[in-house]
Amino acid sequence: MKSLFLKIFLSFWVAQALFLVLAILVTLAFRPRTSSWEALLAGALNDSVTAYEQRGSAGVREYLNTLESTQHVRAFLFNENMEEVSHRGAPDWAARVASGGSRTPHEGYIFPAPPPVLRDSRASSDGLHRYTLILSPPPGPRLFLGPRGLPIPGLIIAVISSGLVCYLLAWLLTMPVVRLRAATRQLAAGDLTARAGAPNARRRDEVAGLMRDFDAMAGRLENLVKAQSRLLNDISHELRSPLARLNVALGLARQRANPDSATMLDRIELEAGRLNELIGRLLTLARMEDGDRHIPSTPVPLQDVVLSVAEDAEFEAQARHCHVRSEIPAGSWEVRGDASLLHSAIENVVRNAIRYTREGSTVEIHLERTTSAVKGSEAVVRVTDHGDGVPSDALQKLFQPFYRLDDARGRQTGGVGLGLAITERAVRFHGGRVSARNRAEGGLMVEIHLPLISAAFSAERHLEGIPASLA
């Protein structure tokens, strides 16, 4: 069956038909057949009265005992004084029914209904007495009979049977969607190997087709990203050779050049340096896009990385009469990862802040700790500047490769829009996340969240470097 619409339609149709048929069949199958018992009651009443008139209590007792053994019923004969004439010790319920009452005083919905009881009366042959026969058919299966003969058990069967069918239907429909959703989240998180796991070829409905299309899309996307990464890597490597020859030629030109051409040679050297930096950043970006790399298990003291970046940035900020101030609380700040990548990620953010903060202002670096039930303990590196900020619609685009707010400003500062892109990929590579927002008092704030190593893991890693005799 190829159509999901037909599956839903036929499944609900089968469910409705199934519980209706079962309810009707069960109710009809276990409903007492009163017509046959009423015929037996009429014959038994005449025979028992005849036996009593001819042979007295002994005769009617013998007849009722024979009736019970052959028909498997309980029978009691009462006279007009409500006395059981066979003297067999009639139960209270039989006397109550004979006098016109109910079998039990509390029969209803709370108390289960007892087996059915038949009652009939007739006068004696001389017309002076009146006899009443109470006939109780065999109880039989009472499981499917509700109080007062209502088909409540049939309705319960209908609800259970339809619930089972609908549960199976819901499971068949939602499990592929759940798998597809999980694969979509993995793909959105950067795992290009995520697949929904398409079902076998025999299933050809819309959901199966969607899962196959998703897997094909994910495979194509993975191939495109890997091809782009290889292209960047190959181009960057190929550009290194002519760039090296250009630097050699530039050195030789300086030896033979006159003072008038020094300005042009300086310009060539500046542009060659920018090109060299661009190639280095492209190689770094290509490595970050490589999905085959895994996070190293080496503990990295994040406070040392932040302090090193702050010291280098303080020296560079003097050109704009700015300062870099870091605030690092005491405690353990170890993260699992690559120290050089983390240094580059934080350095790109700090350099960007120095570049666009107001001249004479201070760039602040704060290291904080946050804890949540979902993500656990995280270190937050918060870098703030005192510049003009960025438009709100450009906050998410800051971390895209080659994105610049203003091409003129990019040419002036020498930026090509790769620093924050490298930061985003390096942080994501370490299992973290990075975000940017404008401050109310002015300036841009960039937050880098990195998962911290637990204290138990950190102690274990430190003990690995201690000799066994000392540990």
Residue pairs with C-beta under 8 A, 6 or more apart in sequence:
1 7
1 10
1 205
2 204
2 205
3 205
3 206
4 173
4 205
4 206
4 207
7 169
7 172
7 205
8 169
8 173
11 165
11 166
11 169
12 166
12 169
14 165
15 161
15 162
15 165
15 166
15 169
16 162
18 161
18 162
18 165
19 157
19 158
19 159
19 161
19 162
20 158
22 154
22 157
22 158
22 161
23 151
23 154
23 155
23 157
23 158
24 154
26 144
26 151
26 153
26 154
26 157
27 144
27 151
27 154
29 144
30 140
30 141
30 143
30 144
30 145
31 145
31 149
32 116
32 137
32 140
34 116
34 118
37 116
37 118
37 135
37 137
38 118
40 71
40 73
40 135
41 118
41 120
41 133
41 135
42 120
44 67
44 75
44 133
44 135
45 120
45 121
45 122
45 131
45 133
46 122
47 63
48 60
48 63
48 64
48 67
48 75
48 77
48 131
48 133
49 77
49 122
49 124
49 125
49 131
51 59
51 60
51 62
51 63
52 59
52 60
52 77
52 85
52 86
52 131
53 124
53 125
55 62
57 85
57 86
57 87
60 77
60 85
60 86
61 86
61 87
61 88
64 75
64 76
64 77
64 86
64 88
67 73
67 75
68 74
68 75
72 138
73 135
73 136
73 137
73 138
74 135
74 136
75 133
75 134
75 135
75 136
76 84
76 86
76 88
76 90
76 94
76 98
76 133
76 134
77 84
77 85
77 86
77 131
77 132
77 133
77 134
78 84
78 85
78 90
78 94
78 95
78 98
78 131
78 132
78 133
78 134
79 85
79 129
79 130
79 131
79 132
80 129
80 130
80 131
82 95
82 98
82 99
84 90
84 94
84 95
85 131
90 134
93 103
93 104
93 114
93 117
94 134
94 136
96 102
96 103
97 103
97 117
97 119
97 134
98 119
98 132
98 134
103 114
103 117
104 111
104 114
107 113
107 114
107 147
107 148
108 147
108 148
109 147
109 148
111 147
112 142
112 147
113 145
113 146
113 147
113 148
113 149
115 136
115 137
115 138
115 139
115 140
115 142
116 136
116 137
117 134
117 135
117 136
118 134
118 135
118 136
118 137
119 132
119 133
119 134
119 135
120 132
120 133
120 135
121 130
121 131
121 132
121 133
122 130
122 131
123 129
123 130
123 131
124 130
124 131
143 153
144 153
144 154
145 153
146 152
146 153
173 207
176 196
176 199
176 207
176 208
176 210
176 211
177 207
179 196
179 197
179 211
180 196
180 210
180 211
180 214
182 196
183 194
183 195
183 196
183 197
183 214
183 218
184 194
184 214
186 194
187 194
187 218
187 221
190 291
190 428
191 291
192 218
192 221
192 222
192 225
192 226
192 291
193 222
193 291
194 218
195 214
195 215
195 218
195 219
196 211
196 214
196 215
196 218
197 211
197 215
198 208
198 211
198 212
198 215
199 208
199 211
222 291
225 289
225 291
226 290
226 291
228 289
229 286
229 289
229 290
230 286
232 282
232 283
232 285
232 286
232 289
233 283
233 286
233 287
235 282
236 279
236 282
236 283
236 286
237 283
239 275
239 279
240 279
243 272
243 275
243 276
243 279
246 272
247 272
250 265
250 268
250 269
250 272
253 261
253 265
254 262
254 265
257 265
274 414
277 414
278 416
278 418
281 416
281 418
281 419
281 422
282 418
284 344
284 422
285 401
285 418
285 421
285 422
285 425
287 293
288 422
288 425
288 426
288 429
289 425
293 429
295 336
295 337
295 338
295 429
295 430
295 431
296 336
296 337
296 338
297 336
298 336
298 337
298 338
298 339
299 334
299 335
299 336
299 453
299 458
299 461
300 334
300 335
300 336
300 337
300 338
300 339
300 342
301 333
301 334
302 333
302 334
302 335
302 342
302 367
302 379
302 381
302 450
303 328
303 333
303 367
305 339
305 342
305 343
305 346
306 326
306 328
306 346
306 365
306 367
306 381
307 326
307 328
308 343
309 343
309 346
309 347
309 350
309 365
310 324
310 325
310 326
310 350
310 365
312 347
313 324
313 347
313 350
313 351
313 354
313 363
314 323
314 324
316 351
316 354
317 323
317 324
317 354
317 363
320 354
320 357
320 359
320 360
321 359
321 360
322 354
322 357
322 359
322 360
322 361
322 362
322 363
323 361
323 362
323 363
324 350
324 354
324 362
324 363
324 364
324 365
325 362
325 363
325 364
325 365
326 364
326 365
326 366
326 367
327 364
327 365
327 366
327 367
328 367
329 367
329 368
329 369
331 369
332 452
332 455
332 458
333 367
333 369
333 379
333 452
334 452
334 453
334 458
335 342
335 379
335 430
335 450
335 451
335 452
335 453
336 430
336 451
336 453
337 429
337 430
337 450
338 430
341 426
341 429
341 430
342 426
342 430
342 450
344 422
344 423
344 426
345 422
345 423
345 426
345 427
345 434
345 448
346 381
346 383
346 423
346 448
348 419
348 420
348 422
348 423
349 381
349 383
349 419
349 420
349 423
349 434
349 446
349 448
350 363
350 365
350 383
351 419
352 415
352 419
352 420
352 446
353 363
353 383
353 384
353 385
353 387
353 444
353 446
354 363
354 385
355 413
355 415
356 385
356 387
356 388
356 444
357 363
357 385
357 386
357 387
357 443
358 386
358 387
361 385
361 386
362 386
363 383
363 384
363 385
363 386
364 382
364 383
364 384
365 381
365 382
365 383
366 380
366 381
366 382
366 384
367 379
367 380
367 381
367 382
368 379
368 380
368 382
369 377
369 378
369 379
369 380
369 452
370 377
370 378
370 380
370 449
371 377
371 378
372 378
375 449
375 451
376 451
376 452
376 454
377 451
377 452
377 454
378 432
378 449
378 450
378 451
378 452
379 449
379 450
379 451
379 452
380 447
380 448
380 449
381 447
381 448
381 450
382 445
382 446
382 447
382 448
383 445
383 446
383 447
383 448
384 439
384 443
384 444
384 445
384 446
385 443
385 444
386 442
386 443
387 442
387 443
387 444
388 442
388 443
389 438
389 439
389 442
389 443
389 444
390 398
390 405
390 436
390 438
390 444
391 405
392 438
394 405
395 436
395 437
395 438
397 403
398 420
398 436
399 420
399 421
399 423
399 424
399 434
399 436
400 417
400 421
401 417
401 418
401 421
402 416
402 417
402 418
402 421
403 417
403 421
404 410
404 415
404 416
404 417
409 415
410 416
410 417
420 446
423 434
423 448
424 434
427 433
427 434
427 448
427 449
427 450
428 434
430 450
430 451
431 450
431 451
432 448
432 449
432 450
432 451
433 449
434 446
434 447
434 448
434 449
435 446
435 447
435 449
436 444
436 445
436 446
436 447
437 444
437 445
437 447
438 444
438 445
439 445
453 461
463 471
